[in-house]
Structure formats: C-alpha cells, structure tokens
C-alpha cells in the first residue's frame, strides 16, 4: 500500500509535506524531506509489527523453523498424493471384482 493510500484511508497520519521538493535542494535537504515524509509510515509499521509480535495467538517462525515446516508440508503433500493413488487403485480393483461377478452371473 502506498503512502498516499495509507494517508487517504486514514490508516496513518500523513507527512507535513504536501509533496517532495527537489528543485534547488542539495542531497541532504532531499534526504531530510524523505525522512519527514516516511517517519509517519515507519512509526505505523513499527507499531504494527510490535502488536503482532506481542500477540500470543500469532506465531512467528525463524528461518530454520520455516524451512522445516516447508519440508513437512512437502512430505504431507507426497503422502496425500500416495493416499489418493492408493484409493484410485482400490476403486479400480473393486470395479474389476464387480465386473468379474457380473460376468460370472451372465455365464450361469
């Protein structure tokens, strides 16, 4: 979400600057303007992250935990695919048995 959208939706209070002025400004002045413009957004997101981290119902994983979860997900997906294949094989076998019964009944 852009800074302009955040301020227009009243999600955060905007910068004291209406627009970024660069004409006849040196680098330091431009950087100061950027800081003025970005400080409200930075404070908003810092507070947002702080709230999430302090929320006991929200779980934060480090990289190793996340990789382990990804590996477990992959195993689960593989197991799920194997189970589906097994179920399809069982259905095919059941159809073959039914067909064989039907064939025997016709011969009798």
ABEGO torsion letter per residue (X at the ends): XBAAAAAAAGABBBBABABBBABGBBAAAAAAAAAAAAAAAAAAAAAAAAAAAABAABBBBBAAAAAAAAAAAAAAAAAAAAAAAAAAAAAAAAAAAAAAAAAAAAAX
